[in-house]
Amino acid sequence: RFLIMAKVRSKKCKVCEQEFIPRNSLQKCCSIDCALKYATQDISKKEQKKQKEIERAEKASIRYRKEKLKTKNDLIREAQEAVNRYIRLRDENKNCISCGRPLVRERVGGGFDAGHFRSRGSAPHLRFYTLNIAGQCKKCNMYGGGERDLFKIGLINWLGADKVEQIECDQRPRHYTEDDLRRIKKIFNKKSRLIKKRRGLNE
């Protein structure tokens, strides 16, 4: 009987990248020197991976501790920022709800605000209600005191008179827990990311 010898294919050394004929399928390096270098590199990569895992765990621990130190007012502020960011993205390139001026995003400070029809001061229970919030130019929101009458006309054109009346009469209390506020922030941050992704924005 004759033994049929399988043709051994050459390999590229993992270290020097020279072609060589391996003695077996597990051989990765062409020489002992290269094998020692490869083993050292492999250990170094494992150490780097372990170090990155430690760093990630430390960062996660820091984030957790920081989150636990936040007051309820901090959480309300962060949730409101997330909602307002979403409104500005939603209403970008539309018209100001009050005066009709085009709402254009700017790089510094944002070109317009997320204005509240019923203000956060007089109706804090509606502060996160997106139908109570609309894109509003800074002139109307900051310098025109919100231009509530014009805001109402704009809302009626957008939502209809019945819905606006419901918003004006809405006195249902909203009692947000700290977990509720974190959830609101998470939900609206996700909504903002989806809009950015759809528009191809990286900011």
VEXDREN-2710 file (C-alpha; in Angstrom, 1 decimal):
% VEXDREN-2710
k/r/px/py/pz
1/ARG/0.0/0.0/0.0
2/PHE/1.1/3.5/-0.7
3/LEU/0.5/6.5/1.6
4/ILE/-0.8/9.5/-0.1
5/MET/0.9/12.5/1.4
6/ALA/-1.3/15.7/1.6
7/LYS/0.3/18.7/0.0
8/VAL/1.4/21.1/2.8
9/ARG/0.5/24.7/2.1
10/SER/2.8/27.5/3.0
11/LYS/1.9/30.1/5.6
12/LYS/2.8/33.6/6.3
13/CYS/4.7/34.1/9.6
14/LYS/2.6/36.1/12.2
15/VAL/5.7/38.1/13.1
16/CYS/8.0/38.6/10.1
17/GLU/5.4/37.8/7.5
18/GLN/7.8/35.6/5.6
19/GLU/6.3/32.5/3.8
20/PHE/7.2/29.2/5.4
21/ILE/6.2/25.5/5.4
22/PRO/4.6/24.6/8.8
23/ARG/5.4/21.3/10.5
24/ASN/1.7/21.1/11.5
25/SER/-1.5/23.1/11.2
26/LEU/-1.0/24.8/14.6
27/GLN/2.3/26.4/13.8
28/LYS/2.0/30.1/13.3
29/CYS/5.6/31.3/13.2
30/CYS/8.6/30.4/11.0
31/SER/11.2/30.1/13.7
32/ILE/11.7/29.9/17.5
33/ASP/12.7/33.6/17.6
34/CYS/9.5/34.6/15.9
35/ALA/7.5/32.2/18.1
36/LEU/8.9/33.9/21.2
37/LYS/8.1/37.4/19.9
38/TYR/4.6/36.2/19.0
39/ALA/4.0/34.8/22.4
40/THR/5.2/38.1/24.0
41/GLN/2.8/40.1/21.7
42/ASP/-0.1/37.8/22.6
43/ILE/0.5/38.3/26.3
44/SER/0.8/42.0/25.7
45/LYS/-2.6/42.1/23.9
46/LYS/-4.2/40.1/26.7
47/GLU/-2.8/42.5/29.2
48/GLN/-4.1/45.5/27.2
49/LYS/-7.5/43.9/26.9
50/LYS/-7.6/43.3/30.6
51/GLN/-6.6/46.9/31.3
52/LYS/-9.3/48.2/29.0
53/GLU/-11.9/46.0/30.8
54/ILE/-10.7/47.4/34.2
55/GLU/-10.9/51.0/32.8
56/ARG/-14.4/50.4/31.5
57/ALA/-15.5/49.0/34.9
58/GLU/-14.0/52.0/36.7
59/LYS/-15.8/54.4/34.3
60/ALA/-19.1/52.5/34.8
61/SER/-18.6/52.7/38.6
62/ILE/-17.9/56.5/38.4
63/ARG/-21.0/57.0/36.3
64/TYR/-23.1/55.0/38.7
65/ARG/-21.8/57.0/41.7
66/LYS/-22.4/60.3/40.0
67/GLU/-25.9/59.2/39.0
68/LYS/-26.7/58.3/42.7
69/LEU/-25.5/61.8/43.8
70/LYS/-27.9/63.6/41.5
71/THR/-30.8/65.5/43.2
72/LYS/-34.3/65.4/41.9
73/ASN/-33.8/68.9/40.5
74/ASP/-30.8/67.7/38.6
75/LEU/-32.8/64.9/37.1
76/ILE/-35.7/67.2/36.2
77/ARG/-33.2/69.6/34.5
78/GLU/-31.6/66.7/32.5
79/ALA/-35.0/65.3/31.5
80/GLN/-36.1/68.8/30.3
81/GLU/-32.9/69.2/28.4
82/ALA/-33.5/65.9/26.6
83/VAL/-37.1/66.9/25.8
84/ASN/-36.1/70.3/24.5
85/ARG/-33.3/68.9/22.4
86/TYR/-35.8/66.5/20.8
87/ILE/-38.3/69.4/20.1
88/ARG/-35.5/71.5/18.4
89/LEU/-34.6/68.6/16.2
90/ARG/-38.3/67.8/15.5
91/ASP/-39.1/71.4/14.5
92/GLU/-35.9/72.3/12.7
93/ASN/-36.5/74.0/9.4
94/LYS/-40.1/74.6/10.2
95/ASN/-41.5/78.0/11.2
96/CYS/-41.7/79.7/14.6
97/ILE/-45.0/78.7/16.2
98/SER/-45.6/82.4/17.0
99/CYS/-44.3/84.6/14.3
100/GLY/-43.6/82.2/11.4
101/ARG/-39.9/83.0/11.2
102/PRO/-37.9/80.0/9.7
103/LEU/-36.2/78.0/12.4
104/VAL/-32.7/77.4/11.4
105/ARG/-30.2/75.5/13.5
106/GLU/-26.9/77.2/14.2
107/ARG/-23.6/75.8/15.5
108/VAL/-23.3/77.9/18.6
109/GLY/-26.1/78.1/21.1
110/GLY/-28.8/76.8/18.8
111/GLY/-30.8/79.1/16.5
112/PHE/-34.1/78.7/18.3
113/ASP/-35.7/77.5/21.5
114/ALA/-38.2/74.9/22.6
115/GLY/-41.0/77.2/23.8
116/HIS/-43.8/76.1/26.1
117/PHE/-47.3/77.3/25.5
118/ARG/-48.2/76.9/29.1
119/SER/-45.0/77.8/30.9
120/ARG/-43.1/75.5/33.2
121/GLY/-43.6/78.0/36.0
122/SER/-47.4/78.1/35.7
123/ALA/-47.9/74.5/34.5
124/PRO/-45.0/72.4/35.7
125/HIS/-47.1/69.2/35.1
126/LEU/-46.9/70.0/31.3
127/ARG/-43.2/70.6/31.2
128/PHE/-42.5/67.4/29.3
129/TYR/-45.7/67.2/27.2
130/THR/-44.5/67.6/23.6
131/LEU/-47.9/69.0/22.3
132/ASN/-47.4/71.9/24.8
133/ILE/-43.9/72.6/23.3
134/ALA/-43.0/73.9/19.9
135/GLY/-40.0/75.5/18.1
136/GLN/-39.9/79.2/18.8
137/CYS/-37.5/81.8/17.7
138/LYS/-35.4/83.4/20.4
139/LYS/-37.0/86.8/19.7
140/CYS/-40.5/85.5/20.6
141/ASN/-39.4/83.2/23.4
142/MET/-36.8/85.2/25.2
143/TYR/-37.6/88.8/24.3
144/GLY/-41.3/88.6/23.6
145/GLY/-42.3/86.8/26.8
146/GLY/-43.3/83.7/24.9
147/GLU/-45.8/85.6/22.7
148/ARG/-48.6/83.4/24.2
149/ASP/-51.5/84.8/22.1
150/LEU/-49.5/84.2/18.8
151/PHE/-48.4/80.9/20.2
152/LYS/-52.0/79.9/20.7
153/ILE/-52.9/80.8/17.1
154/GLY/-50.0/78.7/15.9
155/LEU/-51.0/75.8/18.0
156/ILE/-54.6/75.9/16.8
157/ASN/-53.3/75.8/13.2
158/TRP/-51.2/72.8/14.1
159/LEU/-53.4/70.8/16.5
160/GLY/-56.9/72.2/16.1
161/ALA/-58.9/74.3/18.6
162/ASP/-60.3/71.3/20.6
163/LYS/-56.8/70.0/21.4
164/VAL/-55.5/73.4/22.4
165/GLU/-58.5/73.8/24.7
166/GLN/-57.7/70.5/26.3
167/ILE/-54.1/71.6/26.9
168/GLU/-55.4/74.9/28.5
169/CYS/-57.8/73.0/30.8
170/ASP/-55.3/70.2/31.7
171/GLN/-54.8/70.3/35.4
172/ARG/-54.0/66.6/36.0
173/PRO/-51.1/66.3/38.4
174/ARG/-48.0/64.4/37.2
175/HIS/-45.9/62.9/40.0
176/TYR/-42.5/62.0/38.6
177/THR/-40.3/59.7/40.5
178/GLU/-36.5/59.8/40.0
179/ASP/-36.7/56.6/37.9
180/ASP/-39.5/58.3/35.8
181/LEU/-37.2/61.2/35.1
182/ARG/-34.3/59.0/34.1
183/ARG/-36.7/57.1/31.8
184/ILE/-37.9/60.4/30.2
185/LYS/-34.3/61.4/29.6
186/LYS/-33.4/58.1/28.1
187/ILE/-36.5/58.0/25.8
188/PHE/-36.0/61.5/24.4
189/ASN/-32.3/61.0/23.9
190/LYS/-33.1/57.9/21.9
191/LYS/-35.7/59.9/19.9
192/SER/-33.1/62.6/19.1
193/ARG/-30.5/60.0/18.0
194/LEU/-33.1/58.4/15.6
195/ILE/-33.8/61.8/14.0
196/LYS/-30.1/62.6/13.7
197/LYS/-29.5/59.1/12.2
198/ARG/-32.3/59.6/9.7
199/ARG/-30.9/63.0/8.7
200/GLY/-27.3/61.9/8.6
201/LEU/-26.2/64.2/11.4
202/ASN/-23.1/63.4/13.4
203/GLU/-23.4/66.1/16.0
END
